[in-house]
Amino acid sequence: EMGWIAITGGHRNGARLSGALGRLKGPFAKLGQLASLRVDAVTPGIREQLTSLRERVPPMPFWRVCTCLEREMGRPLDEIFGELDPTPLGAASIAQVHRGRLADGREVAVKVQYPWLEKSARSDLALLHRLMARTAGGTGREAWFEEFAQSFRSELDFTREAEMTRAIAARFADDAQVLVPTVIESHSTRRVLTMSYLPGLSLADPDALRARGVPLGVVLDRIVRAFAPPRCVDGLFQADPHPGNLQVVDVPEAATRPRVLLGDFGLSQRLDPELRREMRRGIYALLQNDLAAFVAAMGRMRMIVPGHEAAVGRGQAKILNRGQGVPVLPGPPHLQGHRFPGVVGVKNAHGLTGEGKPDIASHARGSHPGESSLGGVDFQIPL
């Protein structure tokens, strides 16, 4: 499959490319997930086929899951869990998740890493790097791939993810409308992560949410409020808020008091103080319709190729003027009645380096849940 991708680039057969990347899993599936969001660089037909990788890849057989759990925990499966569903709740690029029950009756979600990834990561990333060198161009490619590789390697350490999950849960401890799963320490290792389970309604299916009477405007407002302020306050945030990681808790009161369930913190990041300061300046500049100040902030974050500041400014001006009649944030008259695209809207405009701070790319992936990271989910509602 890698040979076919290397020879053809996969550009002519999106279904085959998606299937191949899904079966390869690891960084290959991860790259496909990112490509499905690149409206600027991937053709619509290919992008549509790759979208499935954001929700599910082919799972590994249950017997391998059992083998992994027993090896990690050092005891038979029936001593680890009272019950474990053979059918996964989901399978992604790095792991798959199974619903289970502990001996004390607590319902849990068990995330099991594909057993070969840690050993194959180095060679897989090297192969991807060579492939990109042959097929991809553009400024900042090396910096982008280094960010991608670093993020992938960090995701393989579930102890880090558990730490991030606990930190983010502590932030929302006093917010009854935003829930974060509880890490079950006794059943978690570097390659297994067990957390409390809550039934959820996926944001990938807004029609199902409407059918249940869930107020989408309230849901989106809570998501934006959950993700936007932390970047500028303590800098800790989940960098991958796609529909599979965002749900509404499936309870009867969801129609009147919806609660947002956050999940999968493998790509969580903490922005450094300098970057947070420049982000605040950039966002304030946008709300004031001060493009010069916005471009200056991007320049201080080293996101603009020297000499291309004017081109970036023109690109952002076009984005601010292309609104769809959906008010998102209060602000100057120029922004009233328009969809607010956020910083990520100009991430790939002509003149941007893709370099700068090492956590820039992670921030861009998750900087605007309502438009960018939720992919094709378009609620078309005012905040």
C-alpha positions as CSV (number, residue, x, y, z in Angstrom):
1,E,0.0,0.0,0.0
2,M,2.8,2.4,0.8
3,G,4.4,1.5,-2.6
4,W,1.2,2.4,-4.4
5,I,1.0,5.7,-2.5
6,A,4.6,6.5,-3.2
7,I,4.3,5.8,-6.9
8,T,0.9,7.4,-7.6
9,G,0.6,9.9,-4.7
10,G,-2.9,8.6,-4.3
11,H,-4.3,11.7,-6.1
12,R,-6.5,9.8,-8.5
13,N,-8.3,7.4,-6.2
14,G,-9.5,9.0,-3.0
15,A,-11.4,5.9,-1.8
16,R,-8.3,3.7,-2.2
17,L,-6.1,6.3,-0.6
18,S,-8.4,6.6,2.4
19,G,-8.6,2.9,2.8
20,A,-4.8,2.4,2.6
21,L,-4.1,5.2,5.1
22,G,-6.7,3.8,7.5
23,R,-5.2,0.3,7.4
24,L,-1.7,1.5,7.9
25,K,-2.9,3.6,10.9
26,G,-0.3,5.5,12.9
27,P,1.2,8.6,11.3
28,F,-0.3,7.6,7.9
29,A,-3.9,7.8,9.1
30,K,-3.0,10.9,11.1
31,L,-1.7,12.6,8.0
32,G,-4.9,11.7,6.1
33,Q,-7.0,13.2,8.9
34,L,-5.1,16.5,8.6
35,A,-5.3,16.4,4.8
36,S,-9.1,16.1,5.1
37,L,-9.1,19.6,6.7
38,R,-6.9,21.3,4.1
39,V,-9.4,22.9,1.8
40,D,-6.5,25.0,0.4
41,A,-4.3,22.1,-0.6
42,V,-6.4,19.0,-1.2
43,T,-9.0,18.6,-4.0
44,P,-12.7,18.3,-2.9
45,G,-13.0,14.7,-4.1
46,I,-10.0,13.4,-2.2
47,R,-10.8,15.5,0.8
48,E,-14.3,14.0,1.0
49,Q,-12.9,10.5,1.0
50,L,-10.4,11.3,3.6
51,T,-13.1,12.7,6.0
52,S,-13.9,9.2,7.1
53,L,-10.5,8.9,8.7
54,R,-11.5,11.6,11.2
55,E,-14.3,9.4,12.5
56,R,-13.1,5.8,12.2
57,V,-10.3,3.6,10.8
58,P,-10.5,-0.2,10.4
59,P,-10.1,-1.6,14.0
60,M,-7.7,-4.3,15.0
61,P,-9.2,-7.7,16.0
62,F,-10.5,-8.0,19.5
63,W,-8.1,-10.8,20.3
64,R,-5.2,-8.4,19.8
65,V,-6.9,-5.9,22.1
66,C,-7.1,-8.6,24.8
67,T,-3.4,-9.5,24.3
68,C,-2.4,-5.9,24.6
69,L,-4.4,-5.4,27.8
70,E,-3.0,-8.5,29.5
71,R,0.6,-7.6,28.5
72,E,0.2,-4.1,29.8
73,M,-1.6,-5.0,33.1
74,G,0.3,-8.2,33.7
75,R,-2.7,-10.3,34.5
76,P,-5.6,-12.2,32.8
77,L,-8.4,-10.1,31.2
78,D,-11.1,-11.4,33.5
79,E,-9.1,-10.0,36.5
80,I,-8.8,-6.6,34.9
81,F,-12.3,-5.9,33.8
82,G,-15.7,-7.4,34.8
83,E,-16.9,-6.8,31.2
84,L,-15.4,-5.6,27.9
85,D,-17.4,-5.1,24.7
86,P,-15.6,-6.7,21.7
87,T,-17.1,-4.1,19.4
88,P,-15.1,-0.8,19.7
89,L,-16.8,2.5,20.3
90,G,-14.3,3.9,17.8
91,A,-11.0,3.3,16.1
92,A,-8.6,6.1,15.2
93,S,-5.0,6.6,14.0
94,I,-3.3,5.6,17.3
95,A,-5.7,3.6,19.3
96,Q,-9.2,2.1,19.6
97,V,-11.7,2.5,22.4
98,H,-13.9,-0.2,24.0
99,R,-16.7,0.2,26.4
100,G,-16.2,-1.9,29.6
101,R,-17.1,-2.3,33.2
102,L,-14.8,-2.6,36.3
103,A,-15.3,-5.2,38.9
104,D,-16.9,-2.6,41.2
105,G,-19.5,-1.8,38.5
106,R,-18.2,1.5,37.2
107,E,-18.6,1.9,33.4
108,V,-15.4,2.8,31.6
109,A,-14.0,3.6,28.2
110,V,-10.7,1.7,27.5
111,K,-8.3,3.2,25.0
112,V,-5.8,0.7,23.7
113,Q,-2.8,1.7,21.6
114,Y,-2.0,-0.3,18.5
115,P,0.9,-2.5,19.8
116,W,3.3,-1.9,16.9
117,L,3.3,1.9,16.8
118,E,5.9,2.7,19.3
119,K,8.5,0.5,17.6
120,S,7.6,1.5,14.1
121,A,7.2,5.2,14.7
122,R,10.7,6.2,13.8
123,S,10.8,4.3,10.4
124,D,7.1,5.3,9.6
125,L,7.9,9.0,10.1
126,A,11.1,8.7,8.1
127,L,9.2,7.1,5.2
128,L,6.5,9.8,5.4
129,H,9.1,12.5,5.4
130,R,10.7,11.1,2.2
131,L,7.4,10.8,0.6
132,M,6.5,14.4,1.4
133,A,9.8,15.6,0.1
134,R,8.9,14.1,-3.3
135,T,5.2,15.1,-3.5
136,A,4.7,18.2,-1.3
137,G,6.0,21.8,-1.7
138,G,5.5,25.1,-0.1
139,T,7.2,27.3,2.4
140,G,7.6,25.9,5.9
141,R,7.2,22.2,4.9
142,E,10.1,21.1,7.1
143,A,8.9,23.0,10.1
144,W,5.4,21.7,9.6
145,F,6.5,18.1,9.4
146,E,8.7,18.4,12.5
147,E,5.6,19.7,14.4
148,F,3.6,16.8,13.0
149,A,6.2,14.2,14.0
150,Q,6.7,15.7,17.5
151,S,3.0,15.7,18.1
152,F,2.6,12.1,16.9
153,R,5.4,10.9,19.2
154,S,3.9,12.7,22.2
155,E,0.5,11.1,21.5
156,L,2.0,7.7,22.0
157,D,2.6,8.3,25.7
158,F,-0.8,7.8,27.4
159,T,0.7,8.8,30.8
160,R,1.1,12.3,29.3
161,E,-2.5,12.2,28.0
162,A,-3.7,11.2,31.4
163,E,-1.9,14.1,33.0
164,M,-3.4,16.6,30.5
165,T,-6.8,15.1,31.1
166,R,-6.6,15.6,34.8
167,A,-5.3,19.2,34.3
168,I,-8.2,20.1,32.0
169,A,-10.7,18.4,34.2
170,A,-9.5,20.5,37.1
171,R,-10.1,23.7,35.1
172,F,-13.7,22.7,34.5
173,A,-14.4,21.3,38.0
174,D,-16.7,24.2,38.8
175,D,-18.5,24.2,35.4
176,A,-21.4,21.8,35.4
177,Q,-22.0,22.3,31.7
178,V,-18.6,21.0,30.5
179,L,-17.6,17.5,31.5
180,V,-14.2,15.7,31.2
181,P,-13.8,12.0,31.8
182,T,-12.1,10.8,35.0
183,V,-8.9,8.9,34.5
184,I,-8.9,5.5,36.2
185,E,-5.3,5.3,37.4
186,S,-5.4,1.6,38.4
187,H,-6.2,0.6,34.9
188,S,-4.0,2.9,32.9
189,T,-0.4,2.6,31.6
190,R,1.8,4.1,28.9
191,R,-0.2,2.3,26.2
192,V,-3.6,1.8,27.9
193,L,-5.9,4.7,29.1
194,T,-9.0,3.8,31.1
195,M,-11.5,6.6,31.8
196,S,-15.1,7.0,33.1
197,Y,-17.7,6.4,30.5
198,L,-20.7,8.7,29.7
199,P,-23.0,8.2,26.7
200,G,-22.7,11.0,24.2
201,L,-24.4,12.4,21.1
202,S,-21.8,13.2,18.4
203,L,-21.5,16.7,17.0
204,A,-20.8,15.1,13.6
205,D,-24.6,14.4,13.4
206,P,-26.4,17.7,13.9
207,D,-29.6,16.3,12.5
208,A,-29.7,13.7,15.3
209,L,-29.1,16.5,17.8
210,R,-32.0,18.5,16.4
211,A,-34.2,15.5,16.5
212,R,-33.5,15.2,20.2
213,G,-34.4,18.8,20.7
214,V,-30.8,19.8,21.6
215,P,-30.4,23.6,21.3
216,L,-27.4,23.8,19.0
217,G,-26.8,27.5,19.6
218,V,-26.3,26.7,23.3
219,V,-24.0,23.8,22.5
220,L,-21.8,25.8,20.2
221,D,-21.6,28.7,22.6
222,R,-20.4,26.4,25.4
223,I,-17.8,24.8,23.1
224,V,-16.4,28.2,22.1
225,R,-16.3,29.4,25.7
226,A,-14.6,26.2,26.7
227,F,-11.9,26.4,24.1
228,A,-11.3,30.1,23.4
229,P,-10.4,31.7,26.8
230,P,-7.8,29.0,28.0
231,R,-5.5,29.8,25.1
232,C,-5.1,33.3,26.3
233,V,-5.2,32.7,30.1
234,D,-3.2,29.7,31.2
235,G,-2.4,28.4,27.7
236,L,-3.6,24.8,28.3
237,F,-5.9,23.5,25.6
238,Q,-7.0,20.5,23.6
239,A,-5.5,21.0,20.1
240,D,-7.8,18.5,18.3
241,P,-11.5,19.4,18.9
242,H,-13.0,17.5,15.9
243,P,-16.5,16.1,16.1
244,G,-15.3,12.7,17.4
245,N,-13.8,14.4,20.4
246,L,-16.8,16.6,21.2
247,Q,-20.2,15.3,22.3
248,V,-23.3,16.2,24.1
249,V,-24.0,14.0,27.1
250,D,-26.9,11.8,26.1
251,V,-29.4,12.3,29.0
252,P,-33.1,13.4,28.9
253,E,-32.3,16.9,30.0
254,A,-30.0,17.4,27.0
255,A,-33.0,19.2,25.3
256,T,-33.1,21.9,28.1
257,R,-29.7,21.9,29.7
258,P,-27.1,20.3,27.3
259,R,-23.7,19.5,28.7
260,V,-20.7,19.2,26.5
261,L,-18.4,16.2,26.9
262,L,-14.8,16.7,26.0
263,G,-12.6,13.8,25.1
264,D,-9.2,12.6,23.8
265,F,-6.5,14.9,25.1
266,G,-3.6,13.3,23.4
267,L,-2.9,16.5,21.4
268,S,-3.3,18.9,24.3
269,Q,-0.7,21.6,24.4
270,R,0.3,24.5,26.7
271,L,1.2,27.8,24.9
272,D,4.1,29.8,26.3
273,P,3.4,33.2,27.9
274,E,4.9,35.2,25.0
275,L,2.6,33.4,22.4
276,R,-0.4,33.9,24.6
277,R,0.3,37.6,24.8
278,E,0.7,38.0,21.0
279,M,-2.5,36.0,20.5
280,R,-4.4,38.3,22.8
281,R,-3.1,41.3,20.8
282,G,-4.0,39.7,17.5
283,I,-7.5,38.8,18.5
284,Y,-8.1,42.3,20.0
285,A,-6.7,43.8,16.7
286,L,-9.2,41.7,14.7
287,L,-12.1,42.8,16.9
288,Q,-11.0,46.4,16.4
289,N,-10.7,45.9,12.6
290,D,-7.1,46.8,12.9
291,L,-5.4,44.7,10.3
292,A,-2.0,46.4,10.7
293,A,-1.9,45.4,14.4
294,F,-3.0,41.9,13.5
295,V,-0.3,41.4,10.9
296,A,2.2,42.9,13.3
297,A,1.2,40.3,16.0
298,M,1.6,37.5,13.4
299,G,5.0,38.9,12.5
300,R,6.1,38.8,16.1
301,M,5.0,35.2,16.2
302,R,7.3,34.6,13.1
303,M,4.4,33.3,11.0
304,I,5.0,35.6,8.0
305,V,7.7,35.4,5.4
306,P,9.7,38.7,5.6
307,G,8.4,41.0,2.9
308,H,5.0,39.4,2.6
309,E,3.2,41.3,5.3
310,A,1.1,43.3,2.8
311,A,-0.1,40.1,1.1
312,V,-1.1,38.5,4.4
313,G,-3.0,41.7,5.3
314,R,-4.9,41.6,2.0
315,G,-5.7,38.0,2.5
316,Q,-7.1,38.6,6.0
317,A,-9.1,41.6,4.7
318,K,-10.8,39.3,2.1
319,I,-11.6,36.7,4.8
320,L,-13.2,39.3,7.0
321,N,-15.3,40.5,4.1
322,R,-16.5,37.1,2.8
323,G,-19.0,36.6,5.7
324,Q,-22.1,34.4,5.3
325,G,-24.5,36.6,7.3
326,V,-24.0,34.8,10.5
327,P,-23.1,37.0,13.5
328,V,-20.7,35.2,15.8
329,L,-19.0,37.8,18.0
330,P,-20.0,41.4,19.0
331,G,-17.7,44.0,17.7
332,P,-17.2,46.9,15.4
333,P,-19.7,47.4,12.6
334,H,-17.3,45.9,10.0
335,L,-17.6,42.5,11.8
336,Q,-21.3,42.6,12.5
337,G,-23.3,40.1,10.5
338,H,-20.3,38.1,9.5
339,R,-18.9,34.7,10.4
340,F,-15.7,35.4,12.4
341,P,-13.0,33.2,10.8
342,G,-10.4,33.5,13.5
343,V,-6.6,33.5,13.1
344,V,-6.7,30.1,11.4
345,G,-8.4,31.6,8.5
346,V,-5.2,33.1,7.2
347,K,-2.9,30.2,8.3
348,N,-2.4,29.1,4.7
349,A,-2.6,32.4,2.9
350,H,0.3,33.4,0.6
351,G,3.2,34.7,2.7
352,L,2.7,32.6,5.9
353,T,5.7,30.6,6.9
354,G,4.1,27.8,8.9
355,E,7.1,28.1,11.1
356,G,7.6,30.2,14.2
357,K,6.7,29.0,17.7
358,P,6.6,25.2,17.9
359,D,3.0,25.1,19.2
360,I,1.6,27.4,16.5
361,A,0.4,24.4,14.3
362,S,-1.3,22.8,17.2
363,H,-3.1,26.0,18.0
364,A,-4.2,26.5,14.4
365,R,-5.7,23.0,14.3
366,G,-8.0,23.9,17.2
367,S,-8.3,27.6,17.1
368,H,-11.9,27.9,15.8
369,P,-14.1,24.9,16.7
370,G,-17.2,26.3,15.0
371,E,-15.6,26.6,11.6
372,S,-12.2,24.9,11.2
373,S,-11.7,21.9,13.4
374,L,-15.2,20.6,13.2
375,G,-14.6,20.0,9.5
376,G,-17.9,19.8,7.6
377,V,-20.1,20.5,10.7
378,D,-21.8,23.8,10.0
379,F,-24.5,24.6,12.5
380,Q,-25.4,27.9,10.8
381,I,-26.6,29.5,13.9
382,P,-25.8,32.7,15.7
383,L,-24.0,32.7,19.0
